[in-house]
Amino acid sequence: MRRYLSVFLIALAVLGGTLAQTGCIVVAPRPARVWVPGYWGPSHVWVGGYWRYR
């Protein structure tokens, strides 16, 4: 029983040390899709709406 306790404590210490060194993970936000409405371009040409990424 004593042997299992020491193995458990060593494993817990290794796991704790690993978690302490990882730090926080920052994930970049995904680009948002926005709808660009249609508009009148040069020479009175209608340009239809489309999706674009911000």
Contacts in CASP RR format, 6 or more apart in sequence:
PFRMAT RR
TARGET T0000
AUTHOR 0000-0000-0000
METHOD contacts of the structure
MODEL  1
MRRYLSVFLIALAVLGGTLAQTGCIVVAPRPARVWVPGYWGPSHVWVGGY
WRYR
31 53 0 8 1.000
31 54 0 8 1.000
32 53 0 8 1.000
32 54 0 8 1.000
33 51 0 8 1.000
33 52 0 8 1.000
33 53 0 8 1.000
33 54 0 8 1.000
34 51 0 8 1.000
34 52 0 8 1.000
34 53 0 8 1.000
34 54 0 8 1.000
35 49 0 8 1.000
35 50 0 8 1.000
35 51 0 8 1.000
36 49 0 8 1.000
36 50 0 8 1.000
36 51 0 8 1.000
36 52 0 8 1.000
37 49 0 8 1.000
38 46 0 8 1.000
38 47 0 8 1.000
38 48 0 8 1.000
38 49 0 8 1.000
39 46 0 8 1.000
39 47 0 8 1.000
39 48 0 8 1.000
39 49 0 8 1.000
40 46 0 8 1.000
40 47 0 8 1.000
41 47 0 8 1.000
END
